[in-house]
Amino acid sequence: MAINVETEDPLMQLEKHLAAQVILEDRSGTFDMCDGPEAQVLAPFMELHSALQWLEAKVTEPWRAADQKALRSQSHHRKLARTAIAAGTAAIVLAVVQLSIKLTWPEGTDLALILEAIAVVAAFAAVAGGLIAKYDRQWLGQRHFAERLRMLKFRALEEISRHDLTSWQKWVEAQLEELKGADDFEHVKQWSEEGEVEPSDPPFKDCAPDSGFAQALTIYYQSKRLGFQANYFKSRRDTYMRLTGGWRRRLNLPLFLASVICVLAHFATEFRVRHLLDVGEVDDAEFWHNAGIWFVALAAVIPLLGIGVRAWFAAFELPRSASLFAAKHRALVRASAHLGENPNNAAETLRHMAQDEHFLEHEHREWLRLLLDTEWFL
Protein backbone atom coordinates (compact mmCIF):
# COMPACT_ATOMS: atom_id res chain seq x y z
CA MET A 1 0.00 0.00 0.00
CA ALA A 2 1.38 3.36 -1.01
CA ILE A 3 1.94 5.93 1.76
CA ASN A 4 1.31 9.57 0.92
CA VAL A 5 3.87 11.84 2.56
CA GLU A 6 2.74 15.42 2.66
CA THR A 7 5.52 17.91 2.18
CA GLU A 8 5.23 21.43 3.53
CA ASP A 9 4.55 24.17 1.03
CA PRO A 10 7.87 25.85 0.02
CA LEU A 11 6.40 29.30 0.69
CA MET A 12 5.44 28.28 4.23
CA GLN A 13 8.89 26.79 4.75
CA LEU A 14 10.49 30.04 3.62
CA GLU A 15 8.22 32.14 5.84
CA LYS A 16 8.79 29.99 8.94
CA HIS A 17 12.54 29.88 8.40
CA LEU A 18 12.86 33.64 8.00
CA ALA A 19 10.59 34.33 11.00
CA ALA A 20 12.83 32.13 13.15
CA GLN A 21 16.09 33.58 11.84
CA VAL A 22 15.29 37.29 12.00
CA ILE A 23 15.19 37.25 15.82
CA LEU A 24 18.52 35.46 16.30
CA GLU A 25 21.05 37.57 18.17
CA ASP A 26 24.04 36.30 16.20
CA ARG A 27 22.42 37.48 12.95
CA SER A 28 21.35 40.87 14.25
CA GLY A 29 23.93 42.70 12.17
CA THR A 30 23.93 40.77 8.91
CA PHE A 31 20.56 39.02 8.54
CA ASP A 32 19.33 41.14 5.67
CA MET A 33 22.55 40.88 3.65
CA CYS A 34 23.66 37.30 4.40
CA ASP A 35 21.58 34.66 2.59
CA GLY A 36 23.77 31.60 3.15
CA PRO A 37 21.56 30.04 5.86
CA GLU A 38 18.54 30.51 3.57
CA ALA A 39 19.99 28.57 0.62
CA GLN A 40 17.88 25.46 1.17
CA VAL A 41 14.52 27.17 1.62
CA LEU A 42 15.22 29.51 -1.33
CA ALA A 43 16.20 26.67 -3.68
CA PRO A 44 12.61 26.02 -4.92
CA PHE A 45 12.46 29.62 -6.19
CA MET A 46 15.19 29.45 -8.79
CA GLU A 47 14.86 32.99 -10.16
CA LEU A 48 15.08 34.57 -6.71
CA HIS A 49 17.77 32.16 -5.53
CA SER A 50 20.03 32.68 -8.55
CA ALA A 51 19.58 36.45 -8.34
CA LEU A 52 20.64 36.46 -4.69
CA GLN A 53 23.68 34.30 -5.47
CA TRP A 54 24.75 36.72 -8.20
CA LEU A 55 24.18 39.70 -5.89
CA GLU A 56 26.30 38.03 -3.20
CA ALA A 57 29.49 38.59 -5.18
CA LYS A 58 28.54 41.90 -6.75
CA VAL A 59 26.87 43.72 -3.86
CA THR A 60 27.14 41.80 -0.59
CA GLU A 61 30.91 41.39 -0.57
CA PRO A 62 31.60 45.14 -1.01
CA TRP A 63 28.88 45.83 1.57
CA ARG A 64 30.55 43.52 4.08
CA ALA A 65 33.89 45.32 3.69
CA ALA A 66 32.30 48.78 3.98
CA ASP A 67 30.23 47.72 6.99
CA GLN A 68 33.31 46.49 8.86
CA LYS A 69 35.22 49.69 8.10
CA ALA A 70 32.27 51.78 9.27
CA LEU A 71 31.99 49.86 12.54
CA ARG A 72 35.71 50.25 13.25
CA SER A 73 35.69 53.99 12.52
CA GLN A 74 32.55 54.48 14.61
CA SER A 75 34.15 52.66 17.54
CA HIS A 76 37.31 54.80 17.32
CA HIS A 77 35.27 58.00 17.03
CA ARG A 78 33.10 57.15 20.03
CA LYS A 79 36.17 56.44 22.18
CA LEU A 80 37.78 59.75 21.21
CA ALA A 81 34.53 61.64 21.76
CA ARG A 82 34.06 60.11 25.20
CA THR A 83 37.66 60.94 26.12
CA ALA A 84 37.44 64.52 24.84
CA ILE A 85 34.14 65.26 26.60
CA ALA A 86 35.02 63.53 29.88
CA ALA A 87 38.54 64.94 30.08
CA GLY A 88 37.45 68.42 29.01
CA THR A 89 34.69 68.50 31.61
CA ALA A 90 37.08 67.18 34.26
CA ALA A 91 39.65 69.86 33.43
CA ILE A 92 37.09 72.65 33.90
CA VAL A 93 35.78 71.12 37.13
CA LEU A 94 39.31 70.75 38.51
CA ALA A 95 40.09 74.36 37.60
CA VAL A 96 37.09 75.51 39.64
CA VAL A 97 37.75 73.13 42.52
CA GLN A 98 41.38 74.16 42.63
CA LEU A 99 40.39 77.60 43.92
CA SER A 100 38.61 75.98 46.85
CA ILE A 101 41.54 73.67 47.50
CA LYS A 102 43.95 76.62 47.69
CA LEU A 103 41.77 78.29 50.29
CA THR A 104 40.88 75.23 52.39
CA TRP A 105 43.59 72.62 51.80
CA PRO A 106 46.79 74.22 50.44
CA GLU A 107 48.70 70.95 50.69
CA GLY A 108 46.45 69.44 48.00
CA THR A 109 47.11 72.16 45.42
CA ASP A 110 49.92 70.27 43.70
CA LEU A 111 47.75 67.13 43.35
CA ALA A 112 44.92 69.19 41.89
CA LEU A 113 47.34 70.78 39.41
CA ILE A 114 48.63 67.36 38.34
CA LEU A 115 45.11 66.01 37.83
CA GLU A 116 44.10 69.11 35.91
CA ALA A 117 47.18 68.80 33.69
CA ILE A 118 46.39 65.14 32.98
CA ALA A 119 42.80 66.03 32.07
CA VAL A 120 43.91 68.86 29.79
CA VAL A 121 46.48 66.67 28.01
CA ALA A 122 43.96 63.85 27.57
CA ALA A 123 41.35 66.21 26.16
CA PHE A 124 43.85 67.85 23.82
CA ALA A 125 45.16 64.47 22.63
CA ALA A 126 41.65 63.19 21.94
CA VAL A 127 40.64 66.30 20.01
CA ALA A 128 43.91 66.41 18.06
CA GLY A 129 43.66 62.68 17.29
CA GLY A 130 40.11 63.07 16.07
CA LEU A 131 40.96 66.04 13.87
CA ILE A 132 43.92 64.24 12.33
CA ALA A 133 42.36 60.78 11.90
CA LYS A 134 38.90 62.12 10.93
CA TYR A 135 37.19 59.00 12.22
CA ASP A 136 33.81 60.74 12.11
CA ARG A 137 34.17 61.35 8.36
CA GLN A 138 35.40 57.81 7.77
CA TRP A 139 32.47 56.44 9.75
CA LEU A 140 29.83 58.42 7.89
CA GLY A 141 31.47 57.80 4.52
CA GLN A 142 31.71 54.03 4.92
CA ARG A 143 28.29 53.79 6.58
CA HIS A 144 26.76 55.71 3.70
CA PHE A 145 28.47 53.47 1.16
CA ALA A 146 27.29 50.35 3.00
CA GLU A 147 23.72 51.64 3.18
CA ARG A 148 23.70 52.50 -0.52
CA LEU A 149 24.81 48.94 -1.29
CA ARG A 150 22.06 47.61 0.98
CA MET A 151 19.53 49.73 -0.89
CA LEU A 152 20.88 48.50 -4.20
CA LYS A 153 20.41 44.86 -3.26
CA PHE A 154 16.72 45.26 -2.50
CA ARG A 155 16.08 47.64 -5.37
CA ALA A 156 17.70 45.06 -7.65
CA LEU A 157 15.30 42.38 -6.42
CA GLU A 158 12.40 44.68 -7.17
CA GLU A 159 13.85 45.40 -10.63
CA ILE A 160 14.07 41.74 -11.68
CA SER A 161 10.54 41.78 -13.07
CA ARG A 162 11.27 44.85 -15.15
CA HIS A 163 14.18 43.35 -17.13
CA ASP A 164 15.45 40.18 -18.70
CA LEU A 165 18.43 38.57 -16.95
CA THR A 166 21.16 40.19 -19.07
CA SER A 167 19.75 43.70 -18.92
CA TRP A 168 19.07 43.30 -15.18
CA GLN A 169 22.70 42.41 -14.51
CA LYS A 170 23.85 45.35 -16.63
CA TRP A 171 21.50 47.61 -14.66
CA VAL A 172 23.01 46.44 -11.36
CA GLU A 173 26.56 46.91 -12.66
CA ALA A 174 25.67 50.41 -13.85
CA GLN A 175 24.34 51.24 -10.38
CA LEU A 176 27.55 49.93 -8.84
CA GLU A 177 29.56 52.11 -11.17
CA GLU A 178 27.59 55.16 -9.99
CA LEU A 179 28.43 54.29 -6.39
CA LYS A 180 32.16 54.75 -6.94
CA GLY A 181 33.30 57.51 -4.61
CA ALA A 182 30.12 57.28 -2.51
CA ASP A 183 32.26 56.87 0.61
CA ASP A 184 33.76 60.34 0.17
CA PHE A 185 32.61 62.71 2.91
CA GLU A 186 31.85 65.56 0.52
CA HIS A 187 29.73 63.22 -1.57
CA VAL A 188 27.86 62.19 1.58
CA LYS A 189 27.00 65.82 2.39
CA GLN A 190 25.85 66.51 -1.15
CA TRP A 191 23.76 63.34 -1.40
CA SER A 192 22.04 64.02 1.93
CA GLU A 193 20.59 67.23 0.50
CA GLU A 194 19.21 65.61 -2.66
CA GLY A 195 16.36 63.16 -3.29
CA GLU A 196 13.08 62.96 -5.15
CA VAL A 197 9.74 63.64 -3.48
CA GLU A 198 8.08 60.58 -5.05
CA PRO A 199 9.54 57.19 -6.00
CA SER A 200 9.94 56.30 -9.64
CA ASP A 201 7.42 53.79 -11.02
CA PRO A 202 8.84 52.36 -14.25
CA PRO A 203 6.67 49.95 -16.25
CA PHE A 204 7.02 46.18 -16.12
CA LYS A 205 8.35 44.18 -19.00
CA ASP A 206 5.76 42.68 -21.33
CA CYS A 207 5.21 39.48 -19.33
CA ALA A 208 3.92 39.71 -15.77
CA PRO A 209 6.17 38.39 -13.00
CA ASP A 210 5.71 34.76 -12.07
CA SER A 211 3.28 34.48 -9.15
CA GLY A 212 5.47 32.00 -7.26
CA PHE A 213 8.46 34.31 -7.59
CA ALA A 214 6.38 37.32 -6.55
CA GLN A 215 5.04 35.56 -3.44
CA ALA A 216 8.48 34.31 -2.45
CA LEU A 217 9.93 37.78 -2.99
CA THR A 218 7.15 39.30 -0.85
CA ILE A 219 7.91 36.92 2.04
CA TYR A 220 11.64 37.47 1.63
CA TYR A 221 11.29 41.26 1.48
CA GLN A 222 8.89 41.45 4.42
CA SER A 223 11.31 39.60 6.66
CA LYS A 224 14.74 40.53 5.31
CA ARG A 225 14.08 44.18 4.61
CA LEU A 226 11.07 45.51 6.51
CA GLY A 227 11.06 43.13 9.49
CA PHE A 228 14.81 43.30 10.00
CA GLN A 229 14.93 47.08 9.65
CA ALA A 230 11.95 47.52 11.98
CA ASN A 231 13.67 45.33 14.59
CA TYR A 232 16.85 47.39 14.19
CA PHE A 233 14.98 50.66 14.75
CA LYS A 234 13.24 49.20 17.80
CA SER A 235 16.54 47.97 19.24
CA ARG A 236 18.21 51.36 18.71
CA ARG A 237 15.23 53.15 20.21
CA ASP A 238 15.28 50.93 23.30
CA THR A 239 19.04 51.35 23.70
CA TYR A 240 18.95 55.14 23.39
CA MET A 241 15.94 55.45 25.66
CA ARG A 242 17.76 53.36 28.27
CA LEU A 243 20.87 55.54 27.96
CA THR A 244 19.14 58.90 27.95
CA GLY A 245 15.63 58.40 29.32
CA GLY A 246 16.23 59.24 32.96
CA TRP A 247 18.82 61.93 32.24
CA ARG A 248 16.74 63.53 29.51
CA ARG A 249 13.61 63.78 31.66
CA ARG A 250 15.23 64.58 35.01
CA LEU A 251 18.54 66.29 34.30
CA ASN A 252 17.98 70.05 34.10
CA LEU A 253 15.69 70.76 37.05
CA PRO A 254 17.49 68.61 39.67
CA LEU A 255 20.87 70.07 38.75
CA PHE A 256 19.48 73.60 38.88
CA LEU A 257 17.88 72.95 42.27
CA ALA A 258 21.08 71.37 43.56
CA SER A 259 23.05 74.46 42.55
CA VAL A 260 20.51 76.75 44.21
CA ILE A 261 20.65 74.66 47.38
CA CYS A 262 24.45 74.96 47.42
CA VAL A 263 24.17 78.74 47.10
CA LEU A 264 21.64 78.87 49.96
CA ALA A 265 23.92 76.63 52.02
CA HIS A 266 26.76 79.08 51.37
CA PHE A 267 24.67 81.98 52.68
CA ALA A 268 23.71 79.92 55.73
CA THR A 269 27.33 79.08 56.49
CA GLU A 270 28.31 82.74 56.21
CA PHE A 271 25.74 83.69 58.83
CA ARG A 272 26.96 80.79 60.97
CA VAL A 273 30.56 81.98 60.65
CA ARG A 274 29.65 85.50 61.76
CA HIS A 275 27.74 84.19 64.75
CA LEU A 276 30.61 81.92 65.80
CA LEU A 277 33.13 84.76 65.48
CA ASP A 278 30.92 86.98 67.60
CA VAL A 279 30.94 84.40 70.38
CA GLY A 280 34.66 83.67 69.98
CA GLU A 281 34.42 80.16 68.49
CA VAL A 282 37.28 80.67 66.02
CA ASP A 283 37.95 77.01 65.22
CA ASP A 284 34.30 76.26 64.47
CA ALA A 285 34.06 79.47 62.45
CA GLU A 286 37.02 78.36 60.32
CA PHE A 287 35.36 74.96 59.67
CA TRP A 288 32.12 76.56 58.49
CA HIS A 289 34.02 79.13 56.45
CA ASN A 290 35.77 76.31 54.57
CA ALA A 291 32.42 74.54 54.13
CA GLY A 292 30.99 77.70 52.61
CA ILE A 293 33.84 77.86 50.10
CA TRP A 294 33.10 74.29 49.00
CA PHE A 295 29.40 75.05 48.69
CA VAL A 296 30.28 77.83 46.24
CA ALA A 297 32.50 75.42 44.31
CA LEU A 298 29.73 72.84 44.15
CA ALA A 299 27.28 75.47 42.92
CA ALA A 300 29.59 76.01 39.95
CA VAL A 301 30.65 72.38 39.45
CA ILE A 302 27.17 70.79 39.35
CA PRO A 303 26.04 72.70 36.21
CA LEU A 304 29.39 71.87 34.58
CA LEU A 305 28.73 68.16 35.06
CA GLY A 306 25.31 68.61 33.48
CA ILE A 307 26.91 70.36 30.52
CA GLY A 308 29.27 67.39 30.12
CA VAL A 309 26.36 64.93 30.04
CA ARG A 310 24.44 67.06 27.55
CA ALA A 311 27.58 67.37 25.42
CA TRP A 312 27.73 63.58 25.13
CA PHE A 313 24.05 63.45 24.12
CA ALA A 314 24.62 66.21 21.57
CA ALA A 315 27.67 64.50 20.10
CA PHE A 316 25.48 61.66 18.80
CA GLU A 317 21.99 63.20 19.06
CA LEU A 318 20.85 60.31 21.26
CA PRO A 319 17.46 61.70 22.40
CA ARG A 320 16.42 62.83 18.90
CA SER A 321 17.63 59.57 17.40
CA ALA A 322 15.53 57.62 19.90
CA SER A 323 12.39 59.52 18.87
CA LEU A 324 13.12 59.14 15.17
CA PHE A 325 13.79 55.42 15.48
CA ALA A 326 10.54 54.91 17.37
CA ALA A 327 8.56 56.63 14.58
CA LYS A 328 10.37 54.68 11.86
CA HIS A 329 9.76 51.38 13.61
CA ARG A 330 6.02 52.06 13.63
CA ALA A 331 6.09 53.10 9.99
CA LEU A 332 7.85 49.91 8.85
CA VAL A 333 5.48 47.69 10.83
CA ARG A 334 2.58 49.29 8.97
CA ALA A 335 4.44 49.04 5.65
CA SER A 336 4.98 45.31 6.17
CA ALA A 337 1.28 44.81 6.83
CA HIS A 338 0.36 46.71 3.64
CA LEU A 339 2.83 44.71 1.58
CA GLY A 340 1.11 41.43 2.45
CA GLU A 341 -2.43 42.62 1.86
CA ASN A 342 -2.67 41.39 -1.73
CA PRO A 343 0.04 38.78 -2.37
CA ASN A 344 -1.54 37.62 -5.66
CA ASN A 345 -1.24 41.07 -7.24
CA ALA A 346 2.44 41.10 -8.24
CA ALA A 347 2.34 44.57 -9.78
CA GLU A 348 0.84 46.11 -6.64
CA THR A 349 3.31 44.27 -4.42
CA LEU A 350 6.29 45.53 -6.40
CA ARG A 351 4.85 49.03 -6.31
CA HIS A 352 4.67 48.80 -2.50
CA MET A 353 8.29 47.66 -2.45
CA ALA A 354 9.35 50.65 -4.54
CA GLN A 355 7.58 52.97 -2.10
CA ASP A 356 9.18 51.24 0.89
CA GLU A 357 12.63 51.58 -0.66
CA HIS A 358 11.96 55.26 -1.27
CA PHE A 359 10.98 55.64 2.40
CA LEU A 360 14.17 53.90 3.57
CA GLU A 361 16.29 56.01 1.23
CA HIS A 362 14.66 59.14 2.64
CA GLU A 363 15.25 57.80 6.16
CA HIS A 364 18.95 57.44 5.42
CA ARG A 365 19.14 61.00 4.12
CA GLU A 366 17.39 62.23 7.25
CA TRP A 367 19.82 60.29 9.46
CA LEU A 368 22.80 61.72 7.59
CA ARG A 369 21.52 65.28 7.96
CA LEU A 370 21.00 64.68 11.67
CA LEU A 371 24.52 63.36 12.18
CA LEU A 372 26.08 66.04 9.98
CA ASP A 373 24.51 68.69 12.24
CA THR A 374 25.80 67.22 15.48
CA GLU A 375 28.47 68.87 17.62
CA TRP A 376 31.34 66.47 17.07
CA PHE A 377 33.81 68.21 19.40
CA LEU A 378 36.53 66.62 17.27
Residue pairs with C-beta under 8 A, 6 or more apart in sequence:
10 41
10 44
10 45
10 216
11 212
11 215
11 216
11 219
13 41
14 38
14 41
14 42
14 45
14 216
14 219
14 220
15 219
15 223
17 38
17 41
18 38
18 41
18 219
18 220
18 223
18 224
18 227
19 223
21 27
21 31
21 37
21 38
21 223
22 31
22 223
22 224
22 227
22 228
22 231
23 231
24 31
27 34
27 37
28 231
28 232
28 235
29 67
30 64
30 67
31 224
31 228
32 150
32 224
32 225
32 228
32 229
33 60
33 63
33 64
33 67
33 150
33 153
34 60
35 42
35 52
35 56
35 60
39 49
42 48
42 49
42 52
42 216
42 220
43 49
44 216
45 212
45 213
45 216
47 160
47 210
47 213
48 157
48 160
48 213
48 216
48 217
48 220
51 156
51 157
51 160
51 168
52 157
54 169
55 153
55 156
55 157
55 172
58 172
58 173
58 176
59 149
59 152
59 153
59 156
59 172
59 176
60 149
60 153
62 149
62 176
63 146
63 149
63 150
63 153
66 142
66 143
66 145
66 146
66 149
66 183
67 142
67 146
69 138
69 142
70 138
70 139
70 142
70 143
70 145
70 146
73 135
73 136
73 138
73 139
73 142
74 135
74 139
74 143
76 133
76 135
77 130
77 135
77 136
77 138
77 139
77 378
78 316
80 126
80 127
80 129
80 130
80 133
80 135
80 378
81 126
81 130
81 312
81 315
81 316
81 376
81 377
81 378
82 312
83 122
83 123
83 125
83 126
84 123
84 126
84 127
84 130
84 377
84 378
85 308
85 311
85 312
85 315
85 377
86 308
87 119
87 120
87 122
87 123
87 126
88 119
88 123
88 308
88 377
89 304
89 305
89 307
89 308
89 311
90 115
90 119
91 116
91 119
91 120
91 123
92 304
93 301
93 304
93 305
94 112
94 115
94 116
94 119
95 116
96 297
96 300
96 301
96 304
97 112
97 297
97 301
98 109
98 112
98 113
98 116
99 297
100 293
100 294
100 296
100 297
101 108
101 109
101 112
102 109
103 290
103 293
104 290
104 293
104 294
126 378
127 377
127 378
130 136
130 376
130 377
130 378
131 378
134 185
135 378
136 376
136 378
137 185
140 185
140 188
140 368
140 371
140 372
141 183
141 184
141 185
141 187
141 188
142 183
144 182
144 183
144 187
144 188
144 191
144 364
144 368
145 179
145 182
145 183
147 364
148 179
148 182
149 179
151 357
151 360
151 361
151 364
152 172
152 175
152 176
152 179
154 221
154 224
154 225
154 353
154 357
155 175
155 357
156 168
156 171
156 172
156 175
157 217
157 220
157 221
157 353
158 350
158 353
158 354
158 357
159 168
159 171
159 172
160 168
160 209
160 213
160 217
161 204
161 205
161 208
161 209
161 213
161 214
161 346
161 350
162 168
162 202
162 203
162 204
162 205
163 171
163 205
164 205
181 187
182 188
182 191
188 368
188 372
189 372
191 365
191 368
192 365
192 368
192 369
192 372
193 365
193 369
194 365
195 361
195 362
195 365
196 358
198 358
199 354
199 355
199 357
199 358
200 354
201 351
201 354
204 347
204 350
208 346
208 347
209 346
209 347
209 350
211 344
211 346
214 343
214 346
214 349
214 350
215 343
215 344
217 349
218 339
218 340
218 343
218 349
221 339
221 353
221 356
222 336
222 339
222 340
225 356
225 360
226 332
226 335
226 336
226 339
226 356
227 336
229 332
229 360
230 328
230 329
230 332
230 333
230 336
233 325
233 326
233 328
233 329
233 332
234 325
234 326
234 329
236 321
236 322
236 325
237 322
237 325
237 326
237 329
240 318
240 319
240 321
240 322
240 325
241 322
243 318
244 313
244 318
244 319
244 322
247 309
247 313
248 313
248 319
251 306
251 309
251 310
252 306
255 302
255 303
255 305
255 306
256 303
258 298
258 302
259 298
259 299
259 300
259 302
259 303
260 299
262 295
262 296
262 298
262 299
262 302
263 295
263 296
263 299
265 291
265 292
265 295
266 292
266 295
266 296
266 299
269 288
269 289
269 291
269 292
269 295
270 292
272 285
272 288
273 285
273 288
273 289
273 292
276 282
276 284
276 285
276 288
277 285
311 375
311 377
312 318
313 319
314 374
314 375
315 374
315 375
315 376
315 377
316 371
316 374
317 370
317 371
317 373
317 374
320 370
321 370
324 366
324 367
324 370
328 363
331 359
332 356
335 352
335 355
335 356
335 359
338 352
339 349
339 352
339 353
339 356
342 348
342 349
343 349
